[in-house]
Amino acid sequence: MTVIAPSPSHIDLVKLEPIFETYKNVARGSLIPVLQAAQDAYGYLPTLALETIAERMNAPISQIYGVVTFYAQFRLVPRGKHVIRACQGTACHVRNSSTILETLKSTLGVTAGGTTADLQFTLETVACIGACSLAPVMMVDNDAHGRLRPDRVPEILDQYRS
């Protein structure tokens, strides 16, 4: 299950004011820095924040969403406390990384790109982690876990649960 953005009543728009103050005299070309700063403030880009940015920058919301969905750096949903990167590179693929990914998806109850409902984990796939000798491999935050087997996945995840 993918977490959706919280309802507007949970968004503190006061966080946007210093951002607008910083970019108040800057041309419309400041949209990306404004979005980056807003994402830094919230951890992602809530819908109400995007609507407020569109209004304050006198830009159509469709333009704002176009930019946000074009660039991979922007997130429309919160990320989990821990980010899991499951390698899908060639070395991992030939060593059955697909079974590791399926185990992660079923254990966490999310699809690739999703965040658990408790905001503990975000699952991402990557083309290569650069630890091919450990294939199949995944990273949880900055920790590499290699030579994985599906039965080891739950115990590894338990190390990161709070």
Backbone bond lengths (Angstrom), bond angles and torsions (degrees), N, CA, C in turn:
res aa  C-N    CA-C-N  psi(-1)  N-CA   C-N-CA  omega(-1)  CA-C   N-CA-C  phi
1 M - - - 1.432 - - 1.519 108.66 -
2 T 1.305 116.78 132.81 1.454 122.08 178.46 1.517 108.81 -94.67
3 V 1.311 116.05 136.30 1.456 120.70 178.80 1.518 108.59 -76.03
4 I 1.310 116.68 135.71 1.460 120.03 174.78 1.518 108.92 -98.11
5 A 1.289 115.85 161.52 1.454 120.54 -177.96 1.523 110.59 -60.97
6 P 1.347 117.66 141.28 1.450 120.25 177.77 1.524 111.60 -60.14
7 S 1.305 115.28 157.67 1.464 119.50 179.75 1.523 109.60 -64.57
8 P 1.341 117.35 156.67 1.457 120.97 -176.86 1.523 114.32 -55.29
9 S 1.316 118.48 -26.60 1.458 119.37 -178.66 1.526 112.43 -67.29
10 H 1.335 117.36 -13.64 1.456 120.84 -179.85 1.527 112.79 -97.78
11 I 1.310 117.96 6.16 1.452 121.78 -176.57 1.525 109.54 -105.01
12 D 1.322 115.59 126.24 1.455 121.31 178.69 1.528 108.50 -93.17
13 L 1.329 115.89 100.37 1.468 120.39 -176.48 1.527 113.21 -69.94
14 V 1.317 117.35 -11.66 1.462 120.67 178.14 1.532 110.46 -59.81
15 K 1.326 116.50 -28.78 1.465 120.28 179.36 1.527 112.45 -62.31
16 L 1.335 116.91 -23.04 1.463 119.86 -178.85 1.526 113.17 -80.39
17 E 1.314 117.83 -23.78 1.468 120.73 -174.16 1.529 113.62 -57.61
18 P 1.333 119.75 -46.91 1.476 117.70 178.23 1.530 112.62 -62.95
19 I 1.316 116.17 -29.50 1.467 120.38 178.67 1.519 109.43 -68.10
20 F 1.329 116.25 -47.56 1.467 119.88 178.60 1.524 111.06 -64.04
21 E 1.311 117.27 -34.73 1.458 120.91 178.41 1.532 110.16 -64.67
22 T 1.317 116.56 -41.90 1.468 121.59 179.95 1.527 111.35 -63.57
23 Y 1.336 117.03 -39.13 1.466 121.15 -173.52 1.524 113.67 -107.18
24 K 1.333 117.95 17.62 1.463 120.08 -174.15 1.527 114.34 -64.55
25 N 1.300 118.56 -31.10 1.462 120.98 -178.44 1.520 112.80 -104.70
26 V 1.316 115.61 16.57 1.453 120.25 -177.90 1.523 108.59 -102.20
27 A 1.280 116.02 145.12 1.463 121.43 -178.71 1.521 111.41 -64.76
28 R 1.317 114.51 174.76 1.458 122.00 -178.07 1.530 112.88 -58.59
29 G 1.310 117.40 -16.66 1.452 121.88 178.57 1.526 113.23 -66.72
30 S 1.324 116.54 -3.93 1.461 120.02 -179.79 1.527 112.45 -89.35
31 L 1.321 118.14 9.41 1.462 120.49 -177.67 1.523 111.89 -56.93
32 I 1.314 118.25 -47.50 1.466 120.20 -177.51 1.528 111.24 -63.30
33 P 1.330 120.66 -47.11 1.467 118.55 176.40 1.534 113.04 -61.16
34 V 1.322 117.47 -35.26 1.470 120.48 177.38 1.530 109.40 -64.63
35 L 1.328 117.12 -45.07 1.465 120.67 178.98 1.532 110.84 -64.00
36 Q 1.333 116.84 -40.44 1.460 120.11 178.01 1.526 110.79 -61.99
37 A 1.309 116.35 -44.51 1.465 120.13 179.86 1.525 111.16 -65.75
38 A 1.321 117.15 -39.67 1.466 120.52 177.67 1.524 110.61 -64.12
39 Q 1.319 116.62 -41.63 1.464 119.75 178.22 1.528 110.39 -65.15
40 D 1.313 117.49 -38.05 1.462 120.09 175.95 1.531 110.67 -62.18
41 A 1.324 116.59 -38.03 1.462 120.93 -178.34 1.521 112.71 -70.04
42 Y 1.339 117.58 -37.70 1.468 121.62 -174.87 1.526 114.04 -105.12
43 G 1.320 117.12 -18.15 1.454 120.32 -174.92 1.519 111.99 89.93
44 Y 1.304 117.10 -11.98 1.465 125.57 176.77 1.522 105.62 -166.13
45 L 1.331 117.72 -175.69 1.465 120.87 -178.29 1.531 110.05 -113.00
46 P 1.325 116.75 94.87 1.463 120.01 178.60 1.528 111.40 -65.96
47 T 1.317 116.07 151.56 1.464 121.65 -178.15 1.525 112.16 -55.50
48 L 1.324 117.66 -46.15 1.460 120.02 -178.38 1.524 111.39 -63.10
49 A 1.314 117.81 -36.02 1.466 120.93 176.97 1.528 110.02 -64.56
50 L 1.333 117.00 -42.19 1.466 120.39 178.56 1.524 111.24 -63.60
51 E 1.312 116.32 -41.90 1.472 120.07 178.49 1.528 110.66 -63.77
52 T 1.317 116.54 -39.36 1.465 120.77 179.08 1.523 110.73 -67.53
53 I 1.316 116.75 -41.25 1.470 121.00 177.20 1.524 109.75 -61.66
54 A 1.317 117.41 -44.95 1.467 121.02 179.12 1.523 110.47 -59.05
55 E 1.316 116.32 -45.48 1.468 120.99 -178.93 1.520 111.03 -64.40
56 R 1.329 116.68 -48.12 1.465 120.60 -176.15 1.525 112.46 -69.78
57 M 1.334 117.15 -27.42 1.457 120.09 179.81 1.521 111.72 -96.40
58 N 1.323 115.80 4.04 1.462 121.94 179.05 1.532 110.77 53.35
59 A 1.335 114.25 48.45 1.462 120.82 -179.52 1.527 108.08 -126.65
60 P 1.320 117.66 148.21 1.466 119.46 177.06 1.526 110.79 -66.54
61 I 1.322 116.36 142.87 1.464 121.02 179.67 1.527 110.60 -59.36
62 S 1.326 117.40 -30.24 1.466 120.30 178.72 1.527 110.77 -63.46
63 Q 1.322 117.54 -35.29 1.463 120.73 177.09 1.526 109.93 -67.19
64 I 1.317 116.65 -42.04 1.461 120.75 -179.64 1.531 109.36 -62.17
65 Y 1.337 116.50 -48.65 1.463 120.10 179.03 1.528 111.47 -63.78
66 G 1.317 116.59 -34.62 1.460 119.96 177.71 1.519 111.76 -60.55
67 V 1.320 116.46 -43.58 1.461 121.18 178.89 1.532 110.27 -67.90
68 V 1.327 116.02 -46.53 1.469 120.80 -176.94 1.523 111.64 -62.30
69 T 1.320 116.89 -39.78 1.463 119.30 -178.16 1.531 112.62 -82.33
70 F 1.324 117.50 -17.74 1.465 120.54 178.56 1.528 111.32 -76.56
71 Y 1.325 116.93 -43.08 1.465 121.22 -175.24 1.526 111.12 -92.31
72 A 1.326 115.86 127.98 1.462 121.53 -177.62 1.528 112.88 -66.35
73 Q 1.312 117.93 -18.60 1.466 120.33 -177.79 1.526 112.85 -69.26
74 F 1.332 117.28 -20.39 1.464 120.08 -175.98 1.513 111.47 -93.23
75 R 1.340 115.49 142.24 1.463 122.15 -179.65 1.518 110.12 -123.61
76 L 1.323 115.93 134.20 1.463 121.40 177.89 1.526 112.11 -96.70
77 V 1.309 116.36 -5.98 1.464 121.26 176.66 1.522 108.43 -128.97
78 P 1.320 117.37 152.47 1.469 119.22 179.04 1.522 110.94 -64.11
79 R 1.310 116.16 150.74 1.460 121.33 173.87 1.512 108.19 -93.85
80 G 1.317 114.66 154.94 1.450 120.19 178.07 1.518 112.13 -73.10
81 K 1.310 114.94 166.77 1.460 121.76 177.11 1.527 110.23 -60.13
82 H 1.338 115.92 -35.49 1.460 121.77 178.97 1.530 109.19 -120.36
83 V 1.328 116.60 133.42 1.460 121.61 178.32 1.519 108.51 -104.64
84 I 1.332 114.91 123.46 1.458 121.80 178.65 1.518 107.77 -101.71
85 R 1.318 116.51 126.19 1.459 121.57 176.62 1.526 108.04 -113.37
86 A 1.316 115.61 112.43 1.465 121.03 -179.95 1.523 108.59 -96.07
87 C 1.320 116.07 119.29 1.459 120.93 -177.91 1.528 110.47 -72.12
88 Q 1.330 115.14 134.96 1.455 122.12 177.21 1.520 110.69 -122.71
89 G 1.337 116.61 19.04 1.459 121.64 -179.98 1.524 112.03 -67.59
90 T 1.319 116.24 174.18 1.461 121.97 -174.42 1.527 112.69 -58.48
91 A 1.330 117.40 -49.89 1.468 119.75 -178.44 1.521 110.74 -60.91
92 C 1.321 116.81 -42.06 1.475 120.26 179.01 1.531 110.74 -69.80
93 H 1.314 115.74 -38.70 1.467 119.84 -179.53 1.524 111.64 -59.94
94 V 1.317 116.78 -46.40 1.468 119.27 -178.51 1.528 111.90 -70.05
95 R 1.323 115.99 -13.91 1.472 120.36 176.64 1.534 110.72 -107.23
96 N 1.332 114.86 29.15 1.471 122.92 170.97 1.526 115.48 67.49
97 S 1.315 116.87 41.50 1.458 119.62 176.25 1.527 111.68 -62.53
98 S 1.327 117.28 -22.86 1.472 119.56 179.30 1.526 110.95 -62.82
99 T 1.332 117.76 -33.31 1.469 119.21 177.71 1.525 111.30 -71.46
100 I 1.327 116.61 -32.81 1.466 120.52 176.22 1.522 109.56 -66.43
101 L 1.341 116.13 -45.18 1.461 120.24 178.96 1.530 110.78 -61.88
102 E 1.315 117.76 -43.95 1.469 120.55 178.92 1.527 111.00 -63.04
103 T 1.321 117.18 -38.28 1.467 120.64 177.53 1.522 110.70 -65.89
104 L 1.328 116.86 -42.12 1.466 120.36 176.82 1.526 110.41 -60.75
105 K 1.323 116.40 -46.41 1.466 120.43 -178.94 1.524 111.14 -61.19
106 S 1.322 117.43 -44.84 1.469 118.97 -177.73 1.528 111.61 -73.56
107 T 1.323 117.97 -36.49 1.463 121.13 178.96 1.526 111.32 -66.58
108 L 1.327 116.10 -42.27 1.465 121.12 -177.85 1.527 112.97 -85.47
109 G 1.320 116.83 -22.58 1.456 120.08 -177.10 1.514 113.27 73.72
110 V 1.326 116.95 30.71 1.468 121.91 179.26 1.523 109.21 -134.52
111 T 1.309 115.84 162.80 1.458 121.25 171.41 1.525 107.84 -96.60
112 A 1.322 116.49 168.85 1.458 120.36 177.31 1.527 108.85 -58.10
113 G 1.318 116.10 132.10 1.458 122.03 -176.00 1.513 112.24 93.76
114 G 1.328 117.53 -6.98 1.461 121.58 -176.52 1.516 113.19 -93.27
115 T 1.324 113.63 163.50 1.459 123.04 178.61 1.516 108.45 -122.81
116 T 1.322 116.85 138.35 1.457 120.13 179.68 1.525 110.66 -66.01
117 A 1.313 115.41 153.22 1.469 120.95 -177.23 1.523 112.13 -59.13
118 D 1.328 117.44 -30.94 1.469 120.71 -179.90 1.531 112.68 -84.96
119 L 1.329 116.53 4.60 1.473 123.63 179.50 1.530 112.74 59.97
120 Q 1.328 117.43 26.57 1.457 120.74 177.44 1.532 112.29 -84.02
121 F 1.359 116.86 -38.33 1.458 120.38 -173.19 1.517 112.42 -134.97
122 T 1.325 115.36 141.67 1.456 123.24 167.49 1.522 106.09 -118.13
123 L 1.324 116.15 131.51 1.462 121.57 -178.67 1.522 109.61 -104.85
124 E 1.332 115.94 124.05 1.457 121.78 177.65 1.525 109.09 -126.62
125 T 1.316 116.05 152.23 1.458 120.06 170.89 1.523 107.35 -107.10
126 V 1.330 115.88 146.35 1.460 121.38 178.73 1.519 108.89 -131.25
127 A 1.322 116.05 154.09 1.462 121.18 -178.68 1.518 111.95 -72.15
128 C 1.329 117.44 -32.91 1.463 120.13 178.39 1.519 108.84 -165.58
129 I 1.306 115.70 135.77 1.461 121.05 175.97 1.519 110.20 -92.44
130 G 1.331 116.81 -24.32 1.452 121.03 179.72 1.522 112.55 91.78
131 A 1.317 115.90 21.44 1.466 120.89 177.66 1.526 108.33 -125.70
132 C 1.314 115.88 52.07 1.465 122.41 -171.96 1.527 113.38 -58.85
133 S 1.325 116.98 -30.47 1.465 119.03 179.86 1.526 112.14 -69.35
134 L 1.330 116.78 -14.55 1.466 121.82 178.88 1.528 112.39 -99.38
135 A 1.301 117.73 6.62 1.468 122.07 -173.29 1.533 111.96 -56.99
136 P 1.335 115.18 144.12 1.464 128.38 -9.41 1.526 110.41 -74.91
137 V 1.320 115.37 147.47 1.457 120.95 -172.65 1.522 110.95 -134.58
138 M 1.337 114.67 150.65 1.457 121.29 171.33 1.519 107.22 -137.98
139 M 1.307 114.78 157.67 1.459 119.81 174.57 1.512 107.99 -117.89
140 V 1.316 115.43 138.87 1.453 121.69 170.54 1.520 104.29 -116.64
141 D 1.318 115.46 113.35 1.461 122.36 -171.12 1.536 107.26 56.73
142 N 1.314 119.06 -115.73 1.466 120.85 -179.42 1.520 112.92 -106.38
143 D 1.335 117.15 10.74 1.466 121.50 -177.88 1.520 110.55 -100.32
144 A 1.333 116.12 124.51 1.465 121.20 177.03 1.522 109.42 -88.41
145 H 1.316 115.33 137.53 1.463 122.64 176.05 1.522 106.58 -125.96
146 G 1.328 115.89 113.28 1.448 119.95 -174.02 1.510 114.32 -117.62
147 R 1.348 112.65 175.70 1.459 121.94 -176.48 1.523 109.99 51.27
148 L 1.322 113.44 45.17 1.465 120.62 -173.82 1.514 113.15 -71.98
149 R 1.309 113.39 149.18 1.459 123.40 169.00 1.520 105.85 -127.75
150 P 1.310 118.00 149.19 1.461 120.00 -178.77 1.532 113.68 -54.46
151 D 1.328 118.17 -35.14 1.466 120.50 -177.76 1.530 112.65 -70.30
152 R 1.339 118.72 -17.16 1.468 122.02 178.43 1.520 113.37 -85.80
153 V 1.321 117.18 -18.82 1.469 120.93 -174.78 1.528 112.12 -57.90
154 P 1.338 120.64 -51.39 1.473 119.23 -178.31 1.530 113.88 -59.06
155 E 1.330 117.93 -39.56 1.469 119.46 -179.56 1.524 111.31 -68.57
156 I 1.337 117.40 -34.17 1.469 120.34 176.61 1.520 109.52 -66.13
157 L 1.324 117.38 -44.95 1.463 120.48 179.73 1.525 111.57 -62.87
158 D 1.325 117.16 -35.52 1.469 121.06 179.42 1.520 111.84 -60.20
159 Q 1.334 117.58 -28.68 1.466 121.31 178.26 1.528 112.25 -64.34
160 Y 1.324 116.63 -22.33 1.464 121.00 -175.15 1.532 113.25 -105.93
161 R 1.284 117.80 -6.48 1.474 119.96 -179.97 1.513 109.35 -73.24
162 S 1.348 115.05 139.94 1.473 118.04 179.32 1.502 110.88 -115.85
